[in-house]
Amino acid sequence: MTRAGSSVEAQLLAAALFSAERHRDQRRKGVRETPYINHPIEVAELIVRVGGVHDIEVLVAAVLHDTIEDTETKAEEIERKFGTSVVALVLEVTDPPLTQSERKRLEIEHAPHLSPRAKLIKLADKICNVADTASNPPASWSRSRRHDYIDFAEQIAIGCRGNNAALDAEFVRVMERARAQIG
Ligand code: ZN
């Protein structure tokens, strides 16, 4: 329970509203420039539908997973609104503000040491991002940059492996399709 007395539906919708508000001026980097909020909703939806996970704290944290990293949101606000377990999960999947190459290296290094619940979010995040590299990549990304991203995401997925068989299989399926599409 993230907030005593409130239903799972209320908690999830409160998280979606909060995240939509925080990401309101952001678009995804892809050519279609979809509203940013589509991404965290997609990540949470994948965890339920494909992963069969109904852990409300994981789903709420999935919806909030980029708020600390990519908006002005403070950990204390999430803790106050959604509880200590949720903020701990969001912080686990928040990357430190370093240079991109350093951040990627650390993300690969940390993946195997994440808690099982954080691994669900991390893996679903990478599934969505890999799908985007094929169907909706940033306009400036070359073919090799797209492949580099998929190779990086594969390292993360390997680090998260063995925690949810359906999501593991989904990653492989989406990765193979993306590589074939990019060619
Ligand atoms: Zn994300």
Backbone and ligand atoms as CSV (ligand in chain L), in Angstrom:
chain,resi,resn,atom,element,x,y,z
A,1,MET,N,N,0.850,-1.206,0.000
A,1,MET,CA,C,0.000,0.000,0.000
A,1,MET,C,C,0.882,1.251,0.000
A,2,THR,N,N,0.724,2.094,-0.994
A,2,THR,CA,C,1.539,3.305,-1.009
A,2,THR,C,C,0.931,4.388,-0.122
A,3,ARG,N,N,-0.396,4.466,-0.112
A,3,ARG,CA,C,-1.047,5.451,0.765
A,3,ARG,C,C,-2.188,4.748,1.473
A,4,ALA,N,N,-2.115,4.751,2.782
A,4,ALA,CA,C,-3.103,4.023,3.571
A,4,ALA,C,C,-4.510,4.456,3.165
A,5,GLY,N,N,-5.361,3.466,2.921
A,5,GLY,CA,C,-6.772,3.779,2.680
A,5,GLY,C,C,-7.144,4.075,1.251
A,6,SER,N,N,-6.169,4.272,0.335
A,6,SER,CA,C,-6.612,4.564,-1.027
A,6,SER,C,C,-6.489,3.316,-1.896
A,7,SER,N,N,-7.451,3.154,-2.807
A,7,SER,CA,C,-7.504,1.955,-3.643
A,7,SER,C,C,-6.346,1.934,-4.636
A,8,VAL,N,N,-6.083,0.761,-5.196
A,8,VAL,CA,C,-4.999,0.664,-6.180
A,8,VAL,C,C,-5.296,1.526,-7.405
A,9,GLU,N,N,-6.585,1.580,-7.786
A,9,GLU,CA,C,-6.947,2.407,-8.949
A,9,GLU,C,C,-6.632,3.872,-8.663
A,10,ALA,N,N,-6.992,4.313,-7.457
A,10,ALA,CA,C,-6.763,5.715,-7.094
A,10,ALA,C,C,-5.266,6.022,-7.064
A,11,GLN,N,N,-4.490,5.085,-6.549
A,11,GLN,CA,C,-3.035,5.307,-6.463
A,11,GLN,C,C,-2.405,5.406,-7.842
A,12,LEU,N,N,-2.828,4.505,-8.737
A,12,LEU,CA,C,-2.246,4.481,-10.077
A,12,LEU,C,C,-2.632,5.738,-10.861
A,13,LEU,N,N,-3.890,6.141,-10.728
A,13,LEU,CA,C,-4.330,7.345,-11.448
A,13,LEU,C,C,-3.679,8.600,-10.864
A,14,ALA,N,N,-3.487,8.629,-9.556
A,14,ALA,CA,C,-2.814,9.777,-8.935
A,14,ALA,C,C,-1.383,9.867,-9.451
A,15,ALA,N,N,-0.734,8.715,-9.603
A,15,ALA,CA,C,0.645,8.693,-10.117
A,15,ALA,C,C,0.677,9.152,-11.574
A,16,ALA,N,N,-0.292,8.694,-12.378
A,16,ALA,CA,C,-0.341,9.085,-13.793
A,16,ALA,C,C,-0.539,10.592,-13.925
A,17,LEU,N,N,-1.412,11.130,-13.086
A,17,LEU,CA,C,-1.689,12.564,-13.108
A,17,LEU,C,C,-0.449,13.371,-12.703
A,18,PHE,N,N,0.189,12.919,-11.624
A,18,PHE,CA,C,1.394,13.585,-11.127
A,18,PHE,C,C,2.492,13.570,-12.202
A,19,SER,N,N,2.704,12.401,-12.814
A,19,SER,CA,C,3.749,12.247,-13.819
A,19,SER,C,C,3.430,13.093,-15.062
A,20,ALA,N,N,2.165,13.088,-15.486
A,20,ALA,CA,C,1.748,13.882,-16.655
A,20,ALA,C,C,2.014,15.359,-16.403
A,21,GLU,N,N,1.711,15.792,-15.201
A,21,GLU,CA,C,1.930,17.198,-14.819
A,21,GLU,C,C,3.429,17.532,-14.857
A,22,ARG,N,N,4.261,16.650,-14.284
A,22,ARG,CA,C,5.703,16.917,-14.241
A,22,ARG,C,C,6.356,16.877,-15.622
A,23,HIS,N,N,5.869,15.983,-16.482
A,23,HIS,CA,C,6.475,15.855,-17.815
A,23,HIS,C,C,5.738,16.722,-18.850
A,24,ARG,N,N,4.882,17.624,-18.390
A,24,ARG,CA,C,3.944,18.295,-19.308
A,24,ARG,C,C,4.591,19.033,-20.480
A,25,ASP,N,N,5.790,19.566,-20.288
A,25,ASP,CA,C,6.417,20.319,-21.378
A,25,ASP,C,C,7.434,19.484,-22.156
A,26,GLN,N,N,7.472,18.181,-21.915
A,26,GLN,CA,C,8.485,17.344,-22.573
A,26,GLN,C,C,7.873,16.439,-23.642
A,27,ARG,N,N,8.686,16.228,-24.668
A,27,ARG,CA,C,8.314,15.285,-25.733
A,27,ARG,C,C,9.373,14.206,-25.770
A,28,ARG,N,N,9.025,13.033,-26.277
A,28,ARG,CA,C,10.037,12.001,-26.497
A,28,ARG,C,C,10.970,12.474,-27.604
A,29,LYS,N,N,12.207,11.917,-27.596
A,29,LYS,CA,C,13.205,12.371,-28.569
A,29,LYS,C,C,12.901,11.918,-29.996
A,30,GLY,N,N,11.986,10.972,-30.156
A,30,GLY,CA,C,11.707,10.391,-31.468
A,30,GLY,C,C,11.105,11.367,-32.450
A,31,VAL,N,N,11.183,10.993,-33.730
A,31,VAL,CA,C,10.688,11.881,-34.801
A,31,VAL,C,C,9.211,12.227,-34.650
A,32,ARG,N,N,8.441,11.318,-34.053
A,32,ARG,CA,C,7.001,11.594,-33.910
A,32,ARG,C,C,6.697,12.580,-32.789
A,33,GLU,N,N,7.710,12.873,-31.958
A,33,GLU,CA,C,7.555,13.832,-30.857
A,33,GLU,C,C,6.324,13.561,-30.000
A,34,THR,N,N,6.165,12.316,-29.615
A,34,THR,CA,C,5.017,11.965,-28.767
A,34,THR,C,C,5.194,12.607,-27.387
A,35,PRO,N,N,4.064,12.931,-26.725
A,35,PRO,CA,C,4.164,13.496,-25.375
A,35,PRO,C,C,4.955,12.549,-24.472
A,36,TYR,N,N,5.818,13.100,-23.609
A,36,TYR,CA,C,6.689,12.254,-22.790
A,36,TYR,C,C,5.916,11.241,-21.951
A,37,ILE,N,N,4.763,11.662,-21.435
A,37,ILE,CA,C,3.993,10.809,-20.516
A,37,ILE,C,C,3.613,9.463,-21.144
A,38,ASN,N,N,3.514,9.407,-22.478
A,38,ASN,CA,C,3.210,8.120,-23.122
A,38,ASN,C,C,4.203,7.046,-22.683
A,39,HIS,N,N,5.478,7.463,-22.531
A,39,HIS,CA,C,6.536,6.493,-22.227
A,39,HIS,C,C,6.361,5.827,-20.850
A,40,PRO,N,N,6.270,6.579,-19.731
A,40,PRO,CA,C,6.089,5.891,-18.448
A,40,PRO,C,C,4.788,5.078,-18.366
A,41,ILE,N,N,3.747,5.539,-19.056
A,41,ILE,CA,C,2.497,4.755,-19.059
A,41,ILE,C,C,2.732,3.434,-19.796
A,42,GLU,N,N,3.461,3.512,-20.905
A,42,GLU,CA,C,3.791,2.316,-21.682
A,42,GLU,C,C,4.600,1.313,-20.844
A,43,VAL,N,N,5.557,1.840,-20.077
A,43,VAL,CA,C,6.403,0.975,-19.244
A,43,VAL,C,C,5.542,0.239,-18.206
A,44,ALA,N,N,4.666,0.983,-17.534
A,44,ALA,CA,C,3.802,0.360,-16.514
A,44,ALA,C,C,2.845,-0.644,-17.156
A,45,GLU,N,N,2.303,-0.285,-18.316
A,45,GLU,CA,C,1.343,-1.157,-19.013
A,45,GLU,C,C,1.998,-2.483,-19.408
A,46,LEU,N,N,3.256,-2.394,-19.841
A,46,LEU,CA,C,4.008,-3.593,-20.233
A,46,LEU,C,C,4.248,-4.517,-19.022
A,47,ILE,N,N,4.544,-3.909,-17.893
A,47,ILE,CA,C,4.811,-4.690,-16.677
A,47,ILE,C,C,3.564,-5.487,-16.267
A,48,VAL,N,N,2.392,-4.874,-16.391
A,48,VAL,CA,C,1.150,-5.586,-16.056
A,48,VAL,C,C,0.800,-6.605,-17.134
A,49,ARG,N,N,0.723,-6.142,-18.380
A,49,ARG,CA,C,0.181,-6.982,-19.454
A,49,ARG,C,C,1.125,-8.116,-19.812
A,50,VAL,N,N,2.395,-7.820,-20.013
A,50,VAL,CA,C,3.339,-8.861,-20.428
A,50,VAL,C,C,3.933,-9.562,-19.202
A,51,GLY,N,N,4.338,-8.774,-18.218
A,51,GLY,CA,C,4.991,-9.356,-17.043
A,51,GLY,C,C,4.026,-10.011,-16.069
A,52,GLY,N,N,2.713,-9.687,-16.196
A,52,GLY,CA,C,1.727,-10.259,-15.273
A,52,GLY,C,C,1.941,-9.809,-13.835
A,53,VAL,N,N,2.556,-8.649,-13.675
A,53,VAL,CA,C,2.869,-8.136,-12.335
A,53,VAL,C,C,1.746,-7.207,-11.872
A,54,HIS,N,N,1.207,-7.477,-10.682
A,54,HIS,CA,C,0.119,-6.638,-10.155
A,54,HIS,C,C,0.523,-5.971,-8.840
A,55,ASP,N,N,1.806,-5.790,-8.653
A,55,ASP,CA,C,2.340,-5.147,-7.454
A,55,ASP,C,C,2.176,-3.625,-7.630
A,56,ILE,N,N,1.261,-3.054,-6.851
A,56,ILE,CA,C,0.902,-1.645,-7.067
A,56,ILE,C,C,2.091,-0.701,-6.873
A,57,GLU,N,N,2.971,-1.023,-5.950
A,57,GLU,CA,C,4.126,-0.133,-5.746
A,57,GLU,C,C,5.042,-0.126,-6.965
A,58,VAL,N,N,5.199,-1.277,-7.585
A,58,VAL,CA,C,6.009,-1.358,-8.812
A,58,VAL,C,C,5.345,-0.542,-9.929
A,59,LEU,N,N,4.028,-0.686,-10.056
A,59,LEU,CA,C,3.326,0.015,-11.141
A,59,LEU,C,C,3.341,1.525,-10.939
A,60,VAL,N,N,3.133,1.959,-9.704
A,60,VAL,CA,C,3.186,3.401,-9.412
A,60,VAL,C,C,4.604,3.924,-9.672
A,61,ALA,N,N,5.613,3.185,-9.228
A,61,ALA,CA,C,7.001,3.604,-9.453
A,61,ALA,C,C,7.331,3.625,-10.949
A,62,ALA,N,N,6.757,2.687,-11.717
A,62,ALA,CA,C,6.991,2.664,-13.164
A,62,ALA,C,C,6.451,3.940,-13.809
A,63,VAL,N,N,5.270,4.353,-13.390
A,63,VAL,CA,C,4.662,5.565,-13.936
A,63,VAL,C,C,5.491,6.806,-13.578
A,64,LEU,N,N,6.166,6.740,-12.419
A,64,LEU,CA,C,6.957,7.887,-11.942
A,64,LEU,C,C,8.449,7.765,-12.275
A,65,HIS,N,N,8.859,6.715,-13.014
A,65,HIS,CA,C,10.280,6.340,-13.026
A,65,HIS,C,C,11.244,7.397,-13.580
A,66,ASP,N,N,10.758,8.308,-14.430
A,66,ASP,CA,C,11.658,9.329,-14.976
A,66,ASP,C,C,11.462,10.711,-14.350
A,67,THR,N,N,10.614,10.826,-13.347
A,67,THR,CA,C,10.307,12.172,-12.819
A,67,THR,C,C,11.502,12.802,-12.107
A,68,ILE,N,N,12.265,12.015,-11.345
A,68,ILE,CA,C,13.402,12.602,-10.628
A,68,ILE,C,C,14.547,12.881,-11.600
A,69,GLU,N,N,14.758,11.934,-12.527
A,69,GLU,CA,C,15.863,12.087,-13.481
A,69,GLU,C,C,15.629,13.221,-14.484
A,70,ASP,N,N,14.408,13.350,-14.952
A,70,ASP,CA,C,14.155,14.253,-16.087
A,70,ASP,C,C,13.302,15.480,-15.784
A,71,THR,N,N,12.846,15.647,-14.548
A,71,THR,CA,C,12.073,16.855,-14.210
A,71,THR,C,C,12.601,17.395,-12.878
A,72,GLU,N,N,11.985,18.462,-12.407
A,72,GLU,CA,C,12.452,19.095,-11.164
A,72,GLU,C,C,11.981,18.359,-9.912
A,73,THR,N,N,11.311,17.244,-10.085
A,73,THR,CA,C,10.722,16.530,-8.948
A,73,THR,C,C,11.769,16.080,-7.929
A,74,LYS,N,N,11.467,16.295,-6.670
A,74,LYS,CA,C,12.366,15.881,-5.587
A,74,LYS,C,C,11.884,14.561,-4.979
A,75,ALA,N,N,12.837,13.768,-4.529
A,75,ALA,CA,C,12.501,12.479,-3.918
A,75,ALA,C,C,11.504,12.649,-2.767
A,76,GLU,N,N,11.665,13.735,-1.984
A,76,GLU,CA,C,10.789,13.949,-0.814
A,76,GLU,C,C,9.326,14.094,-1.225
A,77,GLU,N,N,9.098,14.722,-2.381
A,77,GLU,CA,C,7.708,14.891,-2.836
A,77,GLU,C,C,7.078,13.529,-3.140
A,78,ILE,N,N,7.859,12.680,-3.816
A,78,ILE,CA,C,7.334,11.350,-4.165
A,78,ILE,C,C,7.103,10.543,-2.893
A,79,GLU,N,N,8.018,10.678,-1.962
A,79,GLU,CA,C,7.864,9.951,-0.703
A,79,GLU,C,C,6.586,10.378,0.019
A,80,ARG,N,N,6.372,11.692,0.075
A,80,ARG,CA,C,5.200,12.224,0.766
A,80,ARG,C,C,3.914,11.752,0.106
A,81,LYS,N,N,3.873,11.790,-1.221
A,81,LYS,CA,C,2.643,11.461,-1.942
A,81,LYS,C,C,2.428,9.973,-2.130
A,82,PHE,N,N,3.523,9.219,-2.334
A,82,PHE,CA,C,3.368,7.821,-2.746
A,82,PHE,C,C,4.047,6.816,-1.826
A,83,GLY,N,N,4.750,7.295,-0.825
A,83,GLY,CA,C,5.299,6.390,0.183
A,83,GLY,C,C,6.764,6.031,-0.009
A,84,THR,N,N,7.321,5.415,1.028
A,84,THR,CA,C,8.765,5.150,1.058
A,84,THR,C,C,9.183,4.045,0.080
A,85,SER,N,N,8.337,3.006,-0.095
A,85,SER,CA,C,8.732,1.926,-1.015
A,85,SER,C,C,8.778,2.443,-2.443
A,86,VAL,N,N,7.805,3.278,-2.806
A,86,VAL,CA,C,7.756,3.804,-4.174
A,86,VAL,C,C,8.966,4.697,-4.438
A,87,VAL,N,N,9.272,5.602,-3.514
A,87,VAL,CA,C,10.403,6.494,-3.771
A,87,VAL,C,C,11.709,5.703,-3.844
A,88,ALA,N,N,11.821,4.652,-3.040
A,88,ALA,CA,C,13.037,3.823,-3.081
A,88,ALA,C,C,13.187,3.178,-4.464
A,89,LEU,N,N,12.077,2.702,-5.036
A,89,LEU,CA,C,12.121,2.088,-6.371
A,89,LEU,C,C,12.480,3.118,-7.441
A,90,VAL,N,N,11.877,4.290,-7.360
A,90,VAL,CA,C,12.170,5.333,-8.357
A,90,VAL,C,C,13.655,5.716,-8.282
A,91,LEU,N,N,14.160,5.842,-7.060
A,91,LEU,CA,C,15.580,6.206,-6.910
A,91,LEU,C,C,16.503,5.111,-7.443
A,92,GLU,N,N,16.084,3.863,-7.274
A,92,GLU,CA,C,16.912,2.757,-7.797
A,92,GLU,C,C,17.077,2.826,-9.312
A,93,VAL,N,N,16.044,3.291,-10.004
A,93,VAL,CA,C,16.115,3.324,-11.474
A,93,VAL,C,C,16.453,4.725,-12.005
A,94,THR,N,N,16.831,5.632,-11.115
A,94,THR,CA,C,17.251,6.981,-11.516
A,94,THR,C,C,18.758,6.993,-11.712
A,95,ASP,N,N,19.208,7.417,-12.914
A,95,ASP,CA,C,20.651,7.454,-13.178
A,95,ASP,C,C,21.227,8.780,-12.724
A,96,PRO,N,N,22.466,8.773,-12.197
A,96,PRO,CA,C,23.080,10.013,-11.734
A,96,PRO,C,C,23.406,10.945,-12.904
A,97,PRO,N,N,23.423,12.262,-12.658
A,97,PRO,CA,C,23.707,13.216,-13.721
A,97,PRO,C,C,25.191,13.260,-14.071
A,98,LEU,N,N,25.630,12.322,-14.899
A,98,LEU,CA,C,27.036,12.253,-15.336
A,98,LEU,C,C,27.058,12.391,-16.853
A,99,THR,N,N,28.235,12.299,-17.428
A,99,THR,CA,C,28.300,12.311,-18.896
A,99,THR,C,C,27.629,11.036,-19.407
A,100,GLN,N,N,27.176,11.089,-20.661
A,100,GLN,CA,C,26.391,9.982,-21.181
A,100,GLN,C,C,27.141,8.643,-21.165
A,101,SER,N,N,28.431,8.668,-21.535
A,101,SER,CA,C,29.165,7.399,-21.607
A,101,SER,C,C,29.403,6.833,-20.203
A,102,GLU,N,N,29.713,7.721,-19.263
A,102,GLU,CA,C,29.934,7.309,-17.885
A,102,GLU,C,C,28.639,6.742,-17.281
A,103,ARG,N,N,27.528,7.424,-17.602
A,103,ARG,CA,C,26.227,7.009,-17.081
A,103,ARG,C,C,25.853,5.626,-17.609
A,104,LYS,N,N,26.122,5.413,-18.906
A,104,LYS,CA,C,25.797,4.113,-19.507
A,104,LYS,C,C,26.618,2.999,-18.872
A,105,ARG,N,N,27.904,3.302,-18.630
A,105,ARG,CA,C,28.780,2.302,-18.027
A,105,ARG,C,C,28.253,1.916,-16.637
A,106,LEU,N,N,27.907,2.933,-15.846
A,106,LEU,CA,C,27.393,2.668,-14.501
A,106,LEU,C,C,26.062,1.933,-14.530
A,107,GLU,N,N,25.227,2.292,-15.504
A,107,GLU,CA,C,23.911,1.650,-15.596
A,107,GLU,C,C,24.073,0.146,-15.862
A,108,ILE,N,N,25.023,-0.193,-16.727
A,108,ILE,CA,C,25.292,-1.609,-17.018
A,108,ILE,C,C,25.834,-2.296,-15.762
A,109,GLU,N,N,26.746,-1.608,-15.090
A,109,GLU,CA,C,27.365,-2.156,-13.883
A,109,GLU,C,C,26.339,-2.401,-12.767
A,110,HIS,N,N,25.394,-1.473,-12.627
A,110,HIS,CA,C,24.424,-1.544,-11.529
A,110,HIS,C,C,23.271,-2.512,-11.773
A,111,ALA,N,N,22.935,-2.747,-13.049
A,111,ALA,CA,C,21.728,-3.525,-13.366
A,111,ALA,C,C,21.611,-4.843,-12.592
A,112,PRO,N,N,22.690,-5.664,-12.537
A,112,PRO,CA,C,22.541,-6.960,-11.836
A,112,PRO,C,C,22.301,-6.801,-10.333
A,113,HIS,N,N,22.634,-5.619,-9.793
A,113,HIS,CA,C,22.514,-5.421,-8.340
A,113,HIS,C,C,21.216,-4.736,-7.931
A,114,LEU,N,N,20.364,-4.433,-8.902
A,114,LEU,CA,C,19.077,-3.815,-8.554
A,114,LEU,C,C,18.208,-4.825,-7.814
A,115,SER,N,N,17.248,-4.321,-7.039
A,115,SER,CA,C,16.298,-5.218,-6.379
A,115,SER,C,C,15.423,-5.854,-7.458
A,116,PRO,N,N,14.813,-7.022,-7.182
A,116,PRO,CA,C,13.966,-7.669,-8.193
A,116,PRO,C,C,12.851,-6.751,-8.710
A,117,ARG,N,N,12.293,-5.934,-7.841
A,117,ARG,CA,C,11.200,-5.056,-8.292
A,117,ARG,C,C,11.730,-3.928,-9.179
A,118,ALA,N,N,12.889,-3.395,-8.864
A,118,ALA,CA,C,13.475,-2.348,-9.718
A,118,ALA,C,C,13.872,-2.931,-11.078
A,119,LYS,N,N,14.287,-4.193,-11.090
A,119,LYS,CA,C,14.655,-4.838,-12.365
A,119,LYS,C,C,13.465,-4.893,-13.325
A,120,LEU,N,N,12.262,-5.089,-12.783
A,120,LEU,CA,C,11.073,-5.129,-13.648
A,120,LEU,C,C,10.924,-3.796,-14.388
A,121,ILE,N,N,11.112,-2.706,-13.653
A,121,ILE,CA,C,10.954,-1.365,-14.243
A,121,ILE,C,C,12.077,-1.096,-15.236
A,122,LYS,N,N,13.292,-1.418,-14.837
A,122,LYS,CA,C,14.459,-1.184,-15.696
A,122,LYS,C,C,14.320,-1.944,-17.013
A,123,LEU,N,N,13.912,-3.211,-16.919
A,123,LEU,CA,C,13.790,-4.035,-18.120
A,123,LEU,C,C,12.656,-3.537,-19.025
A,124,ALA,N,N,11.512,-3.224,-18.438
A,124,ALA,CA,C,10.383,-2.730,-19.241
A,124,ALA,C,C,10.751,-1.400,-19.913
A,125,ASP,N,N,11.493,-0.572,-19.203
A,125,ASP,CA,C,11.966,0.709,-19.763
A,125,ASP,C,C,12.817,0.443,-21.010
A,126,LYS,N,N,13.714,-0.534,-20.916
A,126,LYS,CA,C,14.586,-0.829,-22.050
A,126,LYS,C,C,13.800,-1.458,-23.203
A,127,ILE,N,N,12.793,-2.269,-22.895
A,127,ILE,CA,C,11.962,-2.841,-23.969
A,127,ILE,C,C,11.305,-1.704,-24.763
A,128,CYS,N,N,10.737,-0.743,-24.053
A,128,CYS,CA,C,10.071,0.389,-24.724
A,128,CYS,C,C,11.074,1.208,-25.529
A,129,ASN,N,N,12.247,1.456,-24.952
A,129,ASN,CA,C,13.243,2.272,-25.656
A,129,ASN,C,C,13.788,1.565,-26.895
A,130,VAL,N,N,13.995,0.250,-26.800
A,130,VAL,CA,C,14.483,-0.504,-27.956
A,130,VAL,C,C,13.428,-0.502,-29.069
A,131,ALA,N,N,12.166,-0.687,-28.691
A,131,ALA,CA,C,11.090,-0.633,-29.699
A,131,ALA,C,C,11.102,0.732,-30.383
A,132,ASP,N,N,11.319,1.784,-29.596
A,132,ASP,CA,C,11.364,3.143,-30.160
A,132,ASP,C,C,12.545,3.353,-31.113
A,133,THR,N,N,13.677,2.703,-30.862
A,133,THR,CA,C,14.817,2.900,-31.772
A,133,THR,C,C,14.497,2.393,-33.172
A,134,ALA,N,N,13.547,1.434,-33.264
A,134,ALA,CA,C,13.155,0.936,-34.577
A,134,ALA,C,C,12.004,1.748,-35.154
A,135,SER,N,N,10.969,2.014,-34.335
A,135,SER,CA,C,9.746,2.597,-34.892
A,135,SER,C,C,9.682,4.117,-34.796
A,136,ASN,N,N,10.431,4.696,-33.857
A,136,ASN,CA,C,10.317,6.142,-33.645
A,136,ASN,C,C,11.637,6.713,-33.108
A,137,PRO,N,N,12.734,6.551,-33.859
A,137,PRO,CA,C,14.046,7.011,-33.364
A,137,PRO,C,C,14.191,8.528,-33.497
A,138,PRO,N,N,15.098,9.142,-32.720
A,138,PRO,CA,C,15.389,10.553,-32.938
A,138,PRO,C,C,15.888,10.747,-34.372
A,139,ALA,N,N,15.484,11.845,-34.977
A,139,ALA,CA,C,15.818,12.097,-36.386
A,139,ALA,C,C,17.332,12.092,-36.630
A,140,SER,N,N,18.103,12.552,-35.613
A,140,SER,CA,C,19.547,12.686,-35.810
A,140,SER,C,C,20.303,11.356,-35.637
A,141,TRP,N,N,19.623,10.304,-35.188
A,141,TRP,CA,C,20.323,9.049,-34.913
A,141,TRP,C,C,20.614,8.281,-36.197
A,142,SER,N,N,21.895,7.976,-36.411
A,142,SER,CA,C,22.292,7.161,-37.562
A,142,SER,C,C,21.932,5.704,-37.280
A,143,ARG,N,N,22.060,4.902,-38.313
A,143,ARG,CA,C,21.822,3.474,-38.178
A,143,ARG,C,C,22.729,2.884,-37.083
A,144,SER,N,N,24.020,3.271,-37.096
A,144,SER,CA,C,24.937,2.658,-36.130
A,144,SER,C,C,24.654,3.148,-34.713
A,145,ARG,N,N,24.210,4.387,-34.577
A,145,ARG,CA,C,23.851,4.859,-33.233
A,145,ARG,C,C,22.654,4.078,-32.694
A,146,ARG,N,N,21.706,3.751,-33.567
A,146,ARG,CA,C,20.534,2.973,-33.141
A,146,ARG,C,C,20.982,1.571,-32.707
A,147,HIS,N,N,21.876,0.980,-33.498
A,147,HIS,CA,C,22.396,-0.345,-33.116
A,147,HIS,C,C,23.177,-0.274,-31.798
A,148,ASP,N,N,23.955,0.800,-31.623
A,148,ASP,CA,C,24.707,0.958,-30.366
A,148,ASP,C,C,23.762,1.002,-29.173
A,149,TYR,N,N,22.640,1.715,-29.344
A,149,TYR,CA,C,21.688,1.801,-28.240
A,149,TYR,C,C,21.134,0.415,-27.904
A,150,ILE,N,N,20.800,-0.347,-28.938
A,150,ILE,CA,C,20.233,-1.687,-28.709
A,150,ILE,C,C,21.266,-2.585,-28.021
A,151,ASP,N,N,22.536,-2.480,-28.430
A,151,ASP,CA,C,23.596,-3.275,-27.780
A,151,ASP,C,C,23.713,-2.910,-26.301
A,152,PHE,N,N,23.633,-1.612,-26.020
A,152,PHE,CA,C,23.683,-1.142,-24.631
A,152,PHE,C,C,22.488,-1.691,-23.844
A,153,ALA,N,N,21.296,-1.576,-24.422
A,153,ALA,CA,C,20.079,-2.054,-23.735
A,153,ALA,C,C,20.162,-3.559,-23.481
A,154,GLU,N,N,20.782,-4.286,-24.413
A,154,GLU,CA,C,20.924,-5.734,-24.234
A,154,GLU,C,C,21.766,-6.040,-22.993
A,155,GLN,N,N,22.808,-5.244,-22.776
A,155,GLN,CA,C,23.641,-5.440,-21.577
A,155,GLN,C,C,22.817,-5.250,-20.296
A,156,ILE,N,N,21.963,-4.252,-20.308
A,156,ILE,CA,C,21.094,-4.007,-19.156
A,156,ILE,C,C,20.136,-5.185,-18.970
A,157,ALA,N,N,19.556,-5.641,-20.085
A,157,ALA,CA,C,18.591,-6.750,-20.010
A,157,ALA,C,C,19.261,-8.016,-19.479
A,158,ILE,N,N,20.509,-8.226,-19.846
A,158,ILE,CA,C,21.254,-9.379,-19.335
A,158,ILE,C,C,21.424,-9.240,-17.819
A,159,GLY,N,N,21.712,-8.037,-17.368
A,159,GLY,CA,C,21.847,-7.780,-15.934
A,159,GLY,C,C,20.556,-7.991,-15.151
A,160,CYS,N,N,19.421,-7.788,-15.829
A,160,CYS,CA,C,18.112,-7.913,-15.152
A,160,CYS,C,C,17.505,-9.313,-15.323
A,161,ARG,N,N,18.128,-10.163,-16.108
A,161,ARG,CA,C,17.563,-11.454,-16.509
A,161,ARG,C,C,17.294,-12.399,-15.332
A,162,GLY,N,N,16.286,-13.279,-15.512
A,162,GLY,CA,C,16.017,-14.316,-14.519
A,162,GLY,C,C,15.039,-13.879,-13.438
A,163,ASN,N,N,14.419,-12.746,-13.651
A,163,ASN,CA,C,13.541,-12.154,-12.651
A,163,ASN,C,C,12.084,-12.254,-13.071
A,164,ASN,N,N,11.821,-12.234,-14.394
A,164,ASN,CA,C,10.466,-12.358,-14.941
A,164,ASN,C,C,10.602,-12.913,-16.360
A,165,ALA,N,N,10.247,-14.190,-16.517
A,165,ALA,CA,C,10.509,-14.893,-17.782
A,165,ALA,C,C,9.786,-14.233,-18.962
A,166,ALA,N,N,8.567,-13.767,-18.730
A,166,ALA,CA,C,7.789,-13.179,-19.830
A,166,ALA,C,C,8.436,-11.878,-20.314
A,167,LEU,N,N,8.901,-11.068,-19.388
A,167,LEU,CA,C,9.567,-9.813,-19.798
A,167,LEU,C,C,10.923,-10.096,-20.438
A,168,ASP,N,N,11.635,-11.107,-19.930
A,168,ASP,CA,C,12.911,-11.496,-20.557
A,168,ASP,C,C,12.681,-11.879,-22.021
A,169,ALA,N,N,11.639,-12.694,-22.255
A,169,ALA,CA,C,11.340,-13.145,-23.618
A,169,ALA,C,C,10.884,-11.978,-24.486
A,170,GLU,N,N,10.118,-11.078,-23.899
A,170,GLU,CA,C,9.649,-9.898,-24.645
A,170,GLU,C,C,10.834,-9.030,-25.081
A,171,PHE,N,N,11.808,-8.879,-24.184
A,171,PHE,CA,C,12.987,-8.079,-24.557
A,171,PHE,C,C,13.660,-8.683,-25.786
A,172,VAL,N,N,13.884,-9.992,-25.757
A,172,VAL,CA,C,14.571,-10.657,-26.875
A,172,VAL,C,C,13.762,-10.492,-28.169
A,173,ARG,N,N,12.454,-10.666,-28.063
A,173,ARG,CA,C,11.585,-10.539,-29.243
A,173,ARG,C,C,11.664,-9.119,-29.826
A,174,VAL,N,N,11.533,-8.121,-28.951
A,174,VAL,CA,C,11.543,-6.725,-29.403
A,174,VAL,C,C,12.922,-6.344,-29.949
A,175,MET,N,N,13.978,-6.840,-29.285
A,175,MET,CA,C,15.345,-6.544,-29.725
A,175,MET,C,C,15.608,-7.136,-31.116
A,176,GLU,N,N,15.207,-8.386,-31.319
A,176,GLU,CA,C,15.456,-9.026,-32.620
A,176,GLU,C,C,14.678,-8.325,-33.728
A,177,ARG,N,N,13.440,-7.966,-33.410
A,177,ARG,CA,C,12.626,-7.263,-34.400
A,177,ARG,C,C,13.245,-5.894,-34.733
A,178,ALA,N,N,13.702,-5.193,-33.699
A,178,ALA,CA,C,14.295,-3.859,-33.924
A,178,ALA,C,C,15.551,-3.972,-34.783
A,179,ARG,N,N,16.402,-4.953,-34.466
A,179,ARG,CA,C,17.636,-5.117,-35.260
A,179,ARG,C,C,17.312,-5.429,-36.708
A,180,ALA,N,N,16.290,-6.269,-36.912
A,180,ALA,CA,C,15.916,-6.623,-38.285
A,180,ALA,C,C,15.342,-5.407,-39.008
A,181,GLN,N,N,14.543,-4.631,-38.311
A,181,GLN,CA,C,13.929,-3.446,-38.928
A,181,GLN,C,C,14.970,-2.397,-39.303
A,182,ILE,N,N,15.950,-2.216,-38.419
A,182,ILE,CA,C,16.963,-1.195,-38.693
A,182,ILE,C,C,17.920,-1.685,-39.805
A,183,GLY,N,N,18.171,-2.994,-39.769
A,183,GLY,CA,C,18.942,-3.630,-40.853
A,183,GLY,C,C,20.448,-3.434,-40.766
L,1,ZN,ZN,ZN,12.230,5.669,-19.083
